[in-house]
Amino acid sequence: MPRYNYKCSNCEHERVIFHLISETAGDCAECGQPKALVKQLTSPLYVTRHTKAPVVGEITKDYIEQNRELLEEEKTKRETYEPT
């Protein structure tokens, strides 16, 4: 869920609020002014909990397997090579 920076137009209090992009924040928690929060011009920060970074061992295994296939192709080319 993205977080957005807001600033109160009444008391200048700044805060970060988590909400969907379709939602808006309204009342200031500090001064109680209704609809005083103004979204600041920043890029939203997304907090994800289920992202899985690639494991180095898995990347290495994939690389070795790909190169093993290339090596086998080169071996078959060499075995069937006929010099002219």
Buried (B, 14 or more C-beta within 10 A) or exposed (E): EEEBBBBBEBEEBEBEBEEEEEEEBEEBEBEEBEEBBEEEEEEEEEEEEEEEEEEEEEEEEEEEEEEEEEEEEEEEEEEEEEEE
